[in-house]
């Protein structure tokens, strides 16, 4: 077992980015980092005010960051072009 987690070490956990918060894994794959998926296009289109749009953008950006920082050793981020505008935030210098 992983410390603080009821999941056996040699298992695969599939979940949403929301469920990854507060957890840590040896390897993480973040899938579908496409332009219309992150941020979710339907949320963007539903925004009625500029302040609401800004909040959605920041929430989605933070969600991707949290998902990607759950990996201790390996991280795979995938998607199809055009990719999410937030992918540039993940690059390290």
mmCIF file as gemmi writes it, N, C-alpha and C atoms, coordinates in Angstrom:
data_model
loop_
_atom_site.group_PDB
_atom_site.id
_atom_site.type_symbol
_atom_site.label_atom_id
_atom_site.label_alt_id
_atom_site.label_comp_id
_atom_site.label_asym_id
_atom_site.label_entity_id
_atom_site.label_seq_id
_atom_site.pdbx_PDB_ins_code
_atom_site.Cartn_x
_atom_site.Cartn_y
_atom_site.Cartn_z
_atom_site.occupancy
_atom_site.B_iso_or_equiv
_atom_site.pdbx_formal_charge
_atom_site.auth_seq_id
_atom_site.auth_asym_id
_atom_site.pdbx_PDB_model_num
ATOM 1 N N . UNK Axp A 1 ? 0.827 -1.194 0 1 0 ? 1 A 1
ATOM 2 C CA . UNK Axp A 1 ? 0 0 0 1 0 ? 1 A 1
ATOM 3 C C . UNK Axp A 1 ? 0.874 1.262 0 1 0 ? 1 A 1
ATOM 4 N N . UNK Axp A 2 ? 0.373 2.306 -0.606 1 0 ? 2 A 1
ATOM 5 C CA . UNK Axp A 2 ? 1.03 3.602 -0.587 1 0 ? 2 A 1
ATOM 6 C C . UNK Axp A 2 ? 0.63 4.311 0.696 1 0 ? 2 A 1
ATOM 7 N N . UNK Axp A 3 ? 1.588 4.946 1.364 1 0 ? 3 A 1
ATOM 8 C CA . UNK Axp A 3 ? 1.292 5.648 2.606 1 0 ? 3 A 1
ATOM 9 C C . UNK Axp A 3 ? 0.193 6.672 2.391 1 0 ? 3 A 1
ATOM 10 N N . UNK Axp A 4 ? -0.818 6.641 3.233 1 0 ? 4 A 1
ATOM 11 C CA . UNK Axp A 4 ? -1.914 7.602 3.153 1 0 ? 4 A 1
ATOM 12 C C . UNK Axp A 4 ? -2.907 7.311 2.038 1 0 ? 4 A 1
ATOM 13 N N . UNK Axp A 5 ? -2.785 6.139 1.416 1 0 ? 5 A 1
ATOM 14 C CA . UNK Axp A 5 ? -3.667 5.789 0.309 1 0 ? 5 A 1
ATOM 15 C C . UNK Axp A 5 ? -4.063 4.331 0.465 1 0 ? 5 A 1
ATOM 16 N N . UNK Axp A 6 ? -5.31 4.009 0.208 1 0 ? 6 A 1
ATOM 17 C CA . UNK Axp A 6 ? -5.784 2.637 0.36 1 0 ? 6 A 1
ATOM 18 C C . UNK Axp A 6 ? -5.634 1.826 -0.921 1 0 ? 6 A 1
ATOM 19 N N . UNK Axp A 7 ? -4.897 2.346 -1.897 1 0 ? 7 A 1
ATOM 20 C CA . UNK Axp A 7 ? -4.706 1.676 -3.168 1 0 ? 7 A 1
ATOM 21 C C . UNK Axp A 7 ? -3.418 0.855 -3.135 1 0 ? 7 A 1
ATOM 22 N N . UNK Axp A 8 ? -3.467 -0.418 -3.553 1 0 ? 8 A 1
ATOM 23 C CA . UNK Axp A 8 ? -2.235 -1.219 -3.616 1 0 ? 8 A 1
ATOM 24 C C . UNK Axp A 8 ? -1.199 -0.563 -4.524 1 0 ? 8 A 1
ATOM 25 N N . UNK Axp A 9 ? 0.081 -0.757 -4.198 1 0 ? 9 A 1
ATOM 26 C CA . UNK Axp A 9 ? 1.176 -0.127 -4.936 1 0 ? 9 A 1
ATOM 27 C C . UNK Axp A 9 ? 1.167 -0.511 -6.419 1 0 ? 9 A 1
ATOM 28 N N . UNK Axp A 10 ? 0.898 -1.769 -6.729 1 0 ? 10 A 1
ATOM 29 C CA . UNK Axp A 10 ? 0.945 -2.241 -8.112 1 0 ? 10 A 1
ATOM 30 C C . UNK Axp A 10 ? -0.413 -2.154 -8.805 1 0 ? 10 A 1
ATOM 31 N N . UNK Axp A 11 ? -1.126 -1.075 -8.626 1 0 ? 11 A 1
ATOM 32 C CA . UNK Axp A 11 ? -2.435 -0.946 -9.256 1 0 ? 11 A 1
ATOM 33 C C . UNK Axp A 11 ? -2.503 0.322 -10.092 1 0 ? 11 A 1
ATOM 34 N N . UNK Axp A 12 ? -3.51 0.369 -10.913 1 0 ? 12 A 1
ATOM 35 C CA . UNK Axp A 12 ? -3.773 1.524 -11.768 1 0 ? 12 A 1
ATOM 36 C C . UNK Axp A 12 ? -4.997 2.244 -11.226 1 0 ? 12 A 1
ATOM 37 N N . UNK Axp A 13 ? -4.874 3.533 -11.045 1 0 ? 13 A 1
ATOM 38 C CA . UNK Axp A 13 ? -5.982 4.349 -10.56 1 0 ? 13 A 1
ATOM 39 C C . UNK Axp A 13 ? -6.397 5.266 -11.7 1 0 ? 13 A 1
ATOM 40 N N . UNK Axp A 14 ? -7.672 5.247 -12.048 1 0 ? 14 A 1
ATOM 41 C CA . UNK Axp A 14 ? -8.199 6.12 -13.089 1 0 ? 14 A 1
ATOM 42 C C . UNK Axp A 14 ? -9.193 7.063 -12.424 1 0 ? 14 A 1
ATOM 43 N N . UNK Axp A 15 ? -9.013 8.356 -12.656 1 0 ? 15 A 1
ATOM 44 C CA . UNK Axp A 15 ? -9.915 9.316 -12.043 1 0 ? 15 A 1
ATOM 45 C C . UNK Axp A 15 ? -9.83 10.655 -12.733 1 0 ? 15 A 1
ATOM 46 N N . UNK Axp A 16 ? -10.616 11.575 -12.271 1 0 ? 16 A 1
ATOM 47 C CA . UNK Axp A 16 ? -10.62 12.926 -12.826 1 0 ? 16 A 1
ATOM 48 C C . UNK Axp A 16 ? -9.527 13.767 -12.191 1 0 ? 16 A 1
ATOM 49 N N . UNK Axp A 17 ? -9.231 14.883 -12.811 1 0 ? 17 A 1
ATOM 50 C CA . UNK Axp A 17 ? -8.243 15.795 -12.236 1 0 ? 17 A 1
ATOM 51 C C . UNK Axp A 17 ? -8.722 16.302 -10.882 1 0 ? 17 A 1
ATOM 52 N N . UNK Axp A 18 ? -10.02 16.458 -10.713 1 0 ? 18 A 1
ATOM 53 C CA . UNK Axp A 18 ? -10.575 16.92 -9.441 1 0 ? 18 A 1
ATOM 54 C C . UNK Axp A 18 ? -10.258 15.947 -8.315 1 0 ? 18 A 1
ATOM 55 N N . UNK Axp A 19 ? -10.313 14.653 -8.6 1 0 ? 19 A 1
ATOM 56 C CA . UNK Axp A 19 ? -10.075 13.638 -7.576 1 0 ? 19 A 1
ATOM 57 C C . UNK Axp A 19 ? -8.598 13.468 -7.229 1 0 ? 19 A 1
ATOM 58 N N . UNK Axp A 20 ? -7.704 13.986 -8.061 1 0 ? 20 A 1
ATOM 59 C CA . UNK Axp A 20 ? -6.268 13.841 -7.823 1 0 ? 20 A 1
ATOM 60 C C . UNK Axp A 20 ? -5.76 14.79 -6.743 1 0 ? 20 A 1
ATOM 61 N N . UNK Axp A 21 ? -6.509 15.816 -6.46 1 0 ? 21 A 1
ATOM 62 C CA . UNK Axp A 21 ? -6.069 16.824 -5.492 1 0 ? 21 A 1
ATOM 63 C C . UNK Axp A 21 ? -5.763 16.167 -4.142 1 0 ? 21 A 1
ATOM 64 N N . UNK Axp A 22 ? -4.59 16.482 -3.611 1 0 ? 22 A 1
ATOM 65 C CA . UNK Axp A 22 ? -4.182 15.971 -2.312 1 0 ? 22 A 1
ATOM 66 C C . UNK Axp A 22 ? -3.567 14.588 -2.355 1 0 ? 22 A 1
ATOM 67 N N . UNK Axp A 23 ? -3.487 13.971 -3.541 1 0 ? 23 A 1
ATOM 68 C CA . UNK Axp A 23 ? -2.895 12.65 -3.663 1 0 ? 23 A 1
ATOM 69 C C . UNK Axp A 23 ? -1.564 12.748 -4.402 1 0 ? 23 A 1
ATOM 70 N N . UNK Axp A 24 ? -0.807 11.664 -4.362 1 0 ? 24 A 1
ATOM 71 C CA . UNK Axp A 24 ? 0.468 11.595 -5.049 1 0 ? 24 A 1
ATOM 72 C C . UNK Axp A 24 ? 0.621 10.194 -5.63 1 0 ? 24 A 1
ATOM 73 N N . UNK Axp A 25 ? 1.217 10.117 -6.815 1 0 ? 25 A 1
ATOM 74 C CA . UNK Axp A 25 ? 1.39 8.844 -7.502 1 0 ? 25 A 1
ATOM 75 C C . UNK Axp A 25 ? 2.792 8.782 -8.09 1 0 ? 25 A 1
ATOM 76 N N . UNK Axp A 26 ? 3.287 7.574 -8.257 1 0 ? 26 A 1
ATOM 77 C CA . UNK Axp A 26 ? 4.616 7.4 -8.853 1 0 ? 26 A 1
ATOM 78 C C . UNK Axp A 26 ? 4.623 7.928 -10.289 1 0 ? 26 A 1
ATOM 79 N N . UNK Axp A 27 ? 3.59 7.628 -11.047 1 0 ? 27 A 1
ATOM 80 C CA . UNK Axp A 27 ? 3.475 8.078 -12.435 1 0 ? 27 A 1
ATOM 81 C C . UNK Axp A 27 ? 2.053 8.572 -12.681 1 0 ? 27 A 1
ATOM 82 N N . UNK Axp A 28 ? 1.944 9.621 -13.484 1 0 ? 28 A 1
ATOM 83 C CA . UNK Axp A 28 ? 0.639 10.213 -13.793 1 0 ? 28 A 1
ATOM 84 C C . UNK Axp A 28 ? 0.557 10.462 -15.293 1 0 ? 28 A 1
ATOM 85 N N . UNK Axp A 29 ? -0.586 10.139 -15.882 1 0 ? 29 A 1
ATOM 86 C CA . UNK Axp A 29 ? -0.874 10.477 -17.272 1 0 ? 29 A 1
ATOM 87 C C . UNK Axp A 29 ? -2.07 11.422 -17.27 1 0 ? 29 A 1
ATOM 88 N N . UNK Axp A 30 ? -1.884 12.599 -17.813 1 0 ? 30 A 1
ATOM 89 C CA . UNK Axp A 30 ? -2.97 13.574 -17.939 1 0 ? 30 A 1
ATOM 90 C C . UNK Axp A 30 ? -3.353 13.573 -19.417 1 0 ? 30 A 1
ATOM 91 N N . UNK Axp A 31 ? -4.557 13.117 -19.683 1 0 ? 31 A 1
ATOM 92 C CA . UNK Axp A 31 ? -4.998 12.886 -21.057 1 0 ? 31 A 1
ATOM 93 C C . UNK Axp A 31 ? -5.895 14.024 -21.563 1 0 ? 31 A 1
ATOM 94 N N . UNK Axp A 32 ? -5.939 14.147 -22.87 1 0 ? 32 A 1
ATOM 95 C CA . UNK Axp A 32 ? -6.854 15.065 -23.572 1 0 ? 32 A 1
ATOM 96 C C . UNK Axp A 32 ? -6.631 16.53 -23.212 1 0 ? 32 A 1
ATOM 97 N N . UNK Axp A 33 ? -5.387 16.95 -23.238 1 0 ? 33 A 1
ATOM 98 C CA . UNK Axp A 33 ? -5.08 18.365 -22.979 1 0 ? 33 A 1
ATOM 99 C C . UNK Axp A 33 ? -5.203 19.147 -24.285 1 0 ? 33 A 1
ATOM 100 N N . UNK Axp A 34 ? -6.396 19.083 -24.852 1 0 ? 34 A 1
ATOM 101 C CA . UNK Axp A 34 ? -6.707 19.722 -26.128 1 0 ? 34 A 1
ATOM 102 C C . UNK Axp A 34 ? -7.282 21.122 -25.886 1 0 ? 34 A 1
ATOM 103 N N . UNK Axp A 35 ? -7.271 21.916 -26.921 1 0 ? 35 A 1
ATOM 104 C CA . UNK Axp A 35 ? -7.738 23.298 -26.841 1 0 ? 35 A 1
ATOM 105 C C . UNK Axp A 35 ? -9.162 23.424 -26.304 1 0 ? 35 A 1
ATOM 106 N N . UNK Axp A 36 ? -10.072 22.577 -26.734 1 0 ? 36 A 1
ATOM 107 C CA . UNK Axp A 36 ? -11.466 22.722 -26.31 1 0 ? 36 A 1
ATOM 108 C C . UNK Axp A 36 ? -11.811 21.898 -25.074 1 0 ? 36 A 1
ATOM 109 N N . UNK Axp A 37 ? -10.83 21.178 -24.545 1 0 ? 37 A 1
ATOM 110 C CA . UNK Axp A 37 ? -11.061 20.355 -23.36 1 0 ? 37 A 1
ATOM 111 C C . UNK Axp A 37 ? -10.569 21.066 -22.106 1 0 ? 37 A 1
ATOM 112 N N . UNK Axp A 38 ? -9.386 21.688 -22.184 1 0 ? 38 A 1
ATOM 113 C CA . UNK Axp A 38 ? -8.83 22.436 -21.049 1 0 ? 38 A 1
ATOM 114 C C . UNK Axp A 38 ? -8.424 23.814 -21.547 1 0 ? 38 A 1
ATOM 115 N N . UNK Axp A 39 ? -9.138 24.868 -21.262 1 0 ? 39 A 1
ATOM 116 C CA . UNK Axp A 39 ? -10.348 24.905 -20.469 1 0 ? 39 A 1
ATOM 117 C C . UNK Axp A 39 ? -11.537 24.338 -21.255 1 0 ? 39 A 1
ATOM 118 N N . UNK Axp A 40 ? -12.468 23.801 -20.53 1 0 ? 40 A 1
ATOM 119 C CA . UNK Axp A 40 ? -13.63 23.166 -21.14 1 0 ? 40 A 1
ATOM 120 C C . UNK Axp A 40 ? -14.451 24.209 -21.885 1 0 ? 40 A 1
ATOM 121 N N . UNK Axp A 41 ? -14.623 23.992 -23.173 1 0 ? 41 A 1
ATOM 122 C CA . UNK Axp A 41 ? -15.284 24.968 -24.042 1 0 ? 41 A 1
ATOM 123 C C . UNK Axp A 41 ? -16.704 25.304 -23.584 1 0 ? 41 A 1
ATOM 124 N N . UNK Axp A 42 ? -17.43 24.314 -23.104 1 0 ? 42 A 1
ATOM 125 C CA . UNK Axp A 42 ? -18.809 24.58 -22.669 1 0 ? 42 A 1
ATOM 126 C C . UNK Axp A 42 ? -18.844 25.525 -21.468 1 0 ? 42 A 1
ATOM 127 N N . UNK Axp A 43 ? -17.847 25.446 -20.583 1 0 ? 43 A 1
ATOM 128 C CA . UNK Axp A 43 ? -17.78 26.386 -19.446 1 0 ? 43 A 1
ATOM 129 C C . UNK Axp A 43 ? -17.472 27.799 -19.933 1 0 ? 43 A 1
ATOM 130 N N . UNK Axp A 44 ? -16.573 27.905 -20.903 1 0 ? 44 A 1
ATOM 131 C CA . UNK Axp A 44 ? -16.211 29.214 -21.46 1 0 ? 44 A 1
ATOM 132 C C . UNK Axp A 44 ? -17.432 29.858 -22.114 1 0 ? 44 A 1
ATOM 133 N N . UNK Axp A 45 ? -18.155 29.09 -22.895 1 0 ? 45 A 1
ATOM 134 C CA . UNK Axp A 45 ? -19.329 29.603 -23.604 1 0 ? 45 A 1
ATOM 135 C C . UNK Axp A 45 ? -20.454 29.985 -22.658 1 0 ? 45 A 1
ATOM 136 N N . UNK Axp A 46 ? -20.515 29.355 -21.488 1 0 ? 46 A 1
ATOM 137 C CA . UNK Axp A 46 ? -21.576 29.635 -20.518 1 0 ? 46 A 1
ATOM 138 C C . UNK Axp A 46 ? -21.294 30.885 -19.678 1 0 ? 46 A 1
ATOM 139 N N . UNK Axp A 47 ? -20.083 31.384 -19.726 1 0 ? 47 A 1
ATOM 140 C CA . UNK Axp A 47 ? -19.727 32.567 -18.929 1 0 ? 47 A 1
ATOM 141 C C . UNK Axp A 47 ? -20.49 33.78 -19.443 1 0 ? 47 A 1
ATOM 142 N N . UNK Axp A 48 ? -21.133 34.486 -18.531 1 0 ? 48 A 1
ATOM 143 C CA . UNK Axp A 48 ? -21.941 35.634 -18.935 1 0 ? 48 A 1
ATOM 144 C C . UNK Axp A 48 ? -21.23 36.966 -18.685 1 0 ? 48 A 1
ATOM 145 N N . UNK Axp A 49 ? -20.187 36.964 -17.862 1 0 ? 49 A 1
ATOM 146 C CA . UNK Axp A 49 ? -19.45 38.189 -17.555 1 0 ? 49 A 1
ATOM 147 C C . UNK Axp A 49 ? -17.953 37.947 -17.667 1 0 ? 49 A 1
ATOM 148 N N . UNK Axp A 50 ? -17.213 39.002 -17.898 1 0 ? 50 A 1
ATOM 149 C CA . UNK Axp A 50 ? -15.758 38.901 -18.026 1 0 ? 50 A 1
ATOM 150 C C . UNK Axp A 50 ? -15.123 38.363 -16.74 1 0 ? 50 A 1
ATOM 151 N N . UNK Axp A 51 ? -15.63 38.778 -15.591 1 0 ? 51 A 1
ATOM 152 C CA . UNK Axp A 51 ? -15.074 38.296 -14.319 1 0 ? 51 A 1
ATOM 153 C C . UNK Axp A 51 ? -15.306 36.796 -14.154 1 0 ? 51 A 1
ATOM 154 N N . UNK Axp A 52 ? -16.443 36.315 -14.624 1 0 ? 52 A 1
ATOM 155 C CA . UNK Axp A 52 ? -16.732 34.884 -14.566 1 0 ? 52 A 1
ATOM 156 C C . UNK Axp A 52 ? -15.801 34.117 -15.502 1 0 ? 52 A 1
ATOM 157 N N . UNK Axp A 53 ? -15.538 34.669 -16.669 1 0 ? 53 A 1
ATOM 158 C CA . UNK Axp A 53 ? -14.62 34.055 -17.622 1 0 ? 53 A 1
ATOM 159 C C . UNK Axp A 53 ? -13.212 33.975 -17.032 1 0 ? 53 A 1
ATOM 160 N N . UNK Axp A 54 ? -12.773 35.043 -16.379 1 0 ? 54 A 1
ATOM 161 C CA . UNK Axp A 54 ? -11.452 35.056 -15.736 1 0 ? 54 A 1
ATOM 162 C C . UNK Axp A 54 ? -11.358 33.981 -14.654 1 0 ? 54 A 1
ATOM 163 N N . UNK Axp A 55 ? -12.41 33.834 -13.872 1 0 ? 55 A 1
ATOM 164 C CA . UNK Axp A 55 ? -12.426 32.832 -12.805 1 0 ? 55 A 1
ATOM 165 C C . UNK Axp A 55 ? -12.37 31.411 -13.387 1 0 ? 55 A 1
ATOM 166 N N . UNK Axp A 56 ? -13.096 31.175 -14.457 1 0 ? 56 A 1
ATOM 167 C CA . UNK Axp A 56 ? -13.084 29.871 -15.113 1 0 ? 56 A 1
ATOM 168 C C . UNK Axp A 56 ? -11.684 29.565 -15.639 1 0 ? 56 A 1
ATOM 169 N N . UNK Axp A 57 ? -11.082 30.543 -16.282 1 0 ? 57 A 1
ATOM 170 C CA . UNK Axp A 57 ? -9.728 30.367 -16.826 1 0 ? 57 A 1
ATOM 171 C C . UNK Axp A 57 ? -8.745 30.004 -15.715 1 0 ? 57 A 1
ATOM 172 N N . UNK Axp A 58 ? -8.778 30.733 -14.618 1 0 ? 58 A 1
ATOM 173 C CA . UNK Axp A 58 ? -7.854 30.465 -13.516 1 0 ? 58 A 1
ATOM 174 C C . UNK Axp A 58 ? -8.122 29.131 -12.842 1 0 ? 58 A 1
ATOM 175 N N . UNK Axp A 59 ? -9.379 28.78 -12.69 1 0 ? 59 A 1
ATOM 176 C CA . UNK Axp A 59 ? -9.743 27.49 -12.085 1 0 ? 59 A 1
ATOM 177 C C . UNK Axp A 59 ? -9.249 26.339 -12.947 1 0 ? 59 A 1
ATOM 178 N N . UNK Axp A 60 ? -9.466 26.419 -14.246 1 0 ? 60 A 1
ATOM 179 C CA . UNK Axp A 60 ? -9.044 25.364 -15.161 1 0 ? 60 A 1
ATOM 180 C C . UNK Axp A 60 ? -7.514 25.274 -15.23 1 0 ? 60 A 1
ATOM 181 N N . UNK Axp A 61 ? -6.851 26.424 -15.237 1 0 ? 61 A 1
ATOM 182 C CA . UNK Axp A 61 ? -5.38 26.449 -15.249 1 0 ? 61 A 1
ATOM 183 C C . UNK Axp A 61 ? -4.84 25.771 -13.986 1 0 ? 61 A 1
ATOM 184 N N . UNK Axp A 62 ? -5.417 26.094 -12.842 1 0 ? 62 A 1
ATOM 185 C CA . UNK Axp A 62 ? -4.986 25.515 -11.566 1 0 ? 62 A 1
ATOM 186 C C . UNK Axp A 62 ? -5.266 24.013 -11.53 1 0 ? 62 A 1
ATOM 187 N N . UNK Axp A 63 ? -6.395 23.597 -12.059 1 0 ? 63 A 1
ATOM 188 C CA . UNK Axp A 63 ? -6.748 22.187 -12.09 1 0 ? 63 A 1
ATOM 189 C C . UNK Axp A 63 ? -5.719 21.377 -12.884 1 0 ? 63 A 1
ATOM 190 N N . UNK Axp A 64 ? -5.303 21.874 -14.036 1 0 ? 64 A 1
ATOM 191 C CA . UNK Axp A 64 ? -4.28 21.19 -14.826 1 0 ? 64 A 1
ATOM 192 C C . UNK Axp A 64 ? -2.963 21.14 -14.064 1 0 ? 64 A 1
ATOM 193 N N . UNK Axp A 65 ? -2.595 22.237 -13.426 1 0 ? 65 A 1
ATOM 194 C CA . UNK Axp A 65 ? -1.358 22.285 -12.64 1 0 ? 65 A 1
ATOM 195 C C . UNK Axp A 65 ? -1.387 21.246 -11.52 1 0 ? 65 A 1
ATOM 196 N N . UNK Axp A 66 ? -2.484 21.183 -10.796 1 0 ? 66 A 1
ATOM 197 C CA . UNK Axp A 66 ? -2.618 20.225 -9.696 1 0 ? 66 A 1
ATOM 198 C C . UNK Axp A 66 ? -2.497 18.798 -10.223 1 0 ? 66 A 1
ATOM 199 N N . UNK Axp A 67 ? -3.175 18.493 -11.319 1 0 ? 67 A 1
ATOM 200 C CA . UNK Axp A 67 ? -3.116 17.146 -11.881 1 0 ? 67 A 1
ATOM 201 C C . UNK Axp A 67 ? -1.685 16.769 -12.261 1 0 ? 67 A 1
ATOM 202 N N . UNK Axp A 68 ? -0.968 17.697 -12.856 1 0 ? 68 A 1
ATOM 203 C CA . UNK Axp A 68 ? 0.393 17.406 -13.314 1 0 ? 68 A 1
ATOM 204 C C . UNK Axp A 68 ? 1.396 17.313 -12.164 1 0 ? 68 A 1
ATOM 205 N N . UNK Axp A 69 ? 1.122 17.953 -11.073 1 0 ? 69 A 1
ATOM 206 C CA . UNK Axp A 69 ? 2.068 17.921 -9.952 1 0 ? 69 A 1
ATOM 207 C C . UNK Axp A 69 ? 1.8 16.773 -8.991 1 0 ? 69 A 1
ATOM 208 N N . UNK Axp A 70 ? 0.925 15.851 -9.345 1 0 ? 70 A 1
ATOM 209 C CA . UNK Axp A 70 ? 0.671 14.656 -8.522 1 0 ? 70 A 1
ATOM 210 C C . UNK Axp A 70 ? 1.711 13.576 -8.779 1 0 ? 70 A 1
ATOM 211 N N . UNK Axp A 71 ? 2.52 13.727 -9.831 1 0 ? 71 A 1
ATOM 212 C CA . UNK Axp A 71 ? 3.512 12.716 -10.212 1 0 ? 71 A 1
ATOM 213 C C . UNK Axp A 71 ? 4.801 12.894 -9.424 1 0 ? 71 A 1
ATOM 214 N N . UNK Axp A 72 ? 5.273 11.794 -8.81 1 0 ? 72 A 1
ATOM 215 C CA . UNK Axp A 72 ? 6.558 11.827 -8.115 1 0 ? 72 A 1
ATOM 216 C C . UNK Axp A 72 ? 7.711 11.584 -9.072 1 0 ? 72 A 1
ATOM 217 N N . UNK Axp A 73 ? 7.553 10.645 -10.01 1 0 ? 73 A 1
ATOM 218 C CA . UNK Axp A 73 ? 8.663 10.249 -10.876 1 0 ? 73 A 1
ATOM 219 C C . UNK Axp A 73 ? 8.429 10.535 -12.356 1 0 ? 73 A 1
ATOM 220 N N . UNK Axp A 74 ? 7.251 10.245 -12.848 1 0 ? 74 A 1
ATOM 221 C CA . UNK Axp A 74 ? 6.997 10.382 -14.289 1 0 ? 74 A 1
ATOM 222 C C . UNK Axp A 74 ? 5.655 11.053 -14.55 1 0 ? 74 A 1
ATOM 223 N N . UNK Axp A 75 ? 5.665 11.897 -15.585 1 0 ? 75 A 1
ATOM 224 C CA . UNK Axp A 75 ? 4.446 12.59 -15.999 1 0 ? 75 A 1
ATOM 225 C C . UNK Axp A 75 ? 4.32 12.483 -17.508 1 0 ? 75 A 1
ATOM 226 N N . UNK Axp A 76 ? 3.14 12.082 -17.982 1 0 ? 76 A 1
ATOM 227 C CA . UNK Axp A 76 ? 2.815 12.061 -19.405 1 0 ? 76 A 1
ATOM 228 C C . UNK Axp A 76 ? 1.62 12.976 -19.604 1 0 ? 76 A 1
ATOM 229 N N . UNK Axp A 77 ? 1.767 13.941 -20.481 1 0 ? 77 A 1
ATOM 230 C CA . UNK Axp A 77 ? 0.669 14.844 -20.822 1 0 ? 77 A 1
ATOM 231 C C . UNK Axp A 77 ? 0.388 14.624 -22.302 1 0 ? 77 A 1
ATOM 232 N N . UNK Axp A 78 ? -0.871 14.306 -22.632 1 0 ? 78 A 1
ATOM 233 C CA . UNK Axp A 78 ? -1.196 14.028 -24.032 1 0 ? 78 A 1
ATOM 234 C C . UNK Axp A 78 ? -2.37 14.869 -24.5 1 0 ? 78 A 1
ATOM 235 N N . UNK Axp A 79 ? -2.485 14.945 -25.797 1 0 ? 79 A 1
ATOM 236 C CA . UNK Axp A 79 ? -3.587 15.672 -26.408 1 0 ? 79 A 1
ATOM 237 C C . UNK Axp A 79 ? -3.369 15.737 -27.898 1 0 ? 79 A 1
ATOM 238 N N . UNK Axp A 80 ? -4.308 16.335 -28.596 1 0 ? 80 A 1
ATOM 239 C CA . UNK Axp A 80 ? -4.17 16.535 -30.037 1 0 ? 80 A 1
ATOM 240 C C . UNK Axp A 80 ? -4.11 18.033 -30.314 1 0 ? 80 A 1
ATOM 241 N N . UNK Axp A 81 ? -3.499 18.375 -31.427 1 0 ? 81 A 1
ATOM 242 C CA . UNK Axp A 81 ? -3.373 19.779 -31.798 1 0 ? 81 A 1
ATOM 243 C C . UNK Axp A 81 ? -4.726 20.314 -32.248 1 0 ? 81 A 1
ATOM 244 N N . UNK Axp A 82 ? -5.035 21.515 -31.942 1 0 ? 82 A 1
ATOM 245 C CA . UNK Axp A 82 ? -4.251 22.416 -31.104 1 0 ? 82 A 1
ATOM 246 C C . UNK Axp A 82 ? -4.401 22.051 -29.623 1 0 ? 82 A 1
ATOM 247 N N . UNK Axp A 83 ? -3.296 22.154 -28.918 1 0 ? 83 A 1
ATOM 248 C CA . UNK Axp A 83 ? -3.292 21.83 -27.502 1 0 ? 83 A 1
ATOM 249 C C . UNK Axp A 83 ? -3.848 22.959 -26.652 1 0 ? 83 A 1
ATOM 250 N N . UNK Axp A 84 ? -4.044 22.66 -25.394 1 0 ? 84 A 1
ATOM 251 C CA . UNK Axp A 84 ? -4.546 23.653 -24.447 1 0 ? 84 A 1
ATOM 252 C C . UNK Axp A 84 ? -3.594 24.842 -24.349 1 0 ? 84 A 1
ATOM 253 N N . UNK Axp A 85 ? -4.159 26.002 -24.229 1 0 ? 85 A 1
ATOM 254 C CA . UNK Axp A 85 ? -3.348 27.211 -24.065 1 0 ? 85 A 1
ATOM 255 C C . UNK Axp A 85 ? -2.545 27.175 -22.763 1 0 ? 85 A 1
ATOM 256 N N . UNK Axp A 86 ? -2.927 26.312 -21.832 1 0 ? 86 A 1
ATOM 257 C CA . UNK Axp A 86 ? -2.256 26.236 -20.54 1 0 ? 86 A 1
ATOM 258 C C . UNK Axp A 86 ? -1.011 25.362 -20.557 1 0 ? 86 A 1
ATOM 259 N N . UNK Axp A 87 ? -0.766 24.623 -21.623 1 0 ? 87 A 1
ATOM 260 C CA . UNK Axp A 87 ? 0.387 23.732 -21.668 1 0 ? 87 A 1
ATOM 261 C C . UNK Axp A 87 ? 1.703 24.493 -21.558 1 0 ? 87 A 1
ATOM 262 N N . UNK Axp A 88 ? 1.744 25.693 -22.084 1 0 ? 88 A 1
ATOM 263 C CA . UNK Axp A 88 ? 2.949 26.508 -21.988 1 0 ? 88 A 1
ATOM 264 C C . UNK Axp A 88 ? 3.326 26.834 -20.549 1 0 ? 88 A 1
ATOM 265 N N . UNK Axp A 89 ? 2.338 26.85 -19.654 1 0 ? 89 A 1
ATOM 266 C CA . UNK Axp A 89 ? 2.598 27.128 -18.242 1 0 ? 89 A 1
ATOM 267 C C . UNK Axp A 89 ? 3.354 25.992 -17.577 1 0 ? 89 A 1
ATOM 268 N N . UNK Axp A 90 ? 3.311 24.792 -18.161 1 0 ? 90 A 1
ATOM 269 C CA . UNK Axp A 90 ? 3.931 23.616 -17.549 1 0 ? 90 A 1
ATOM 270 C C . UNK Axp A 90 ? 5.395 23.468 -17.896 1 0 ? 90 A 1
ATOM 271 N N . UNK Axp A 91 ? 5.836 24.138 -18.906 1 0 ? 91 A 1
ATOM 272 C CA . UNK Axp A 91 ? 7.231 23.999 -19.355 1 0 ? 91 A 1
ATOM 273 C C . UNK Axp A 91 ? 8.163 24.555 -18.294 1 0 ? 91 A 1
ATOM 274 N N . UNK Axp A 92 ? 9.251 23.827 -18.074 1 0 ? 92 A 1
ATOM 275 C CA . UNK Axp A 92 ? 10.264 24.298 -17.128 1 0 ? 92 A 1
ATOM 276 C C . UNK Axp A 92 ? 11.465 24.799 -17.919 1 0 ? 92 A 1
ATOM 277 N N . UNK Axp A 93 ? 12.137 25.744 -17.365 1 0 ? 93 A 1
ATOM 278 C CA . UNK Axp A 93 ? 13.276 26.36 -18.051 1 0 ? 93 A 1
ATOM 279 C C . UNK Axp A 93 ? 14.474 25.564 -17.912 1 0 ? 93 A 1
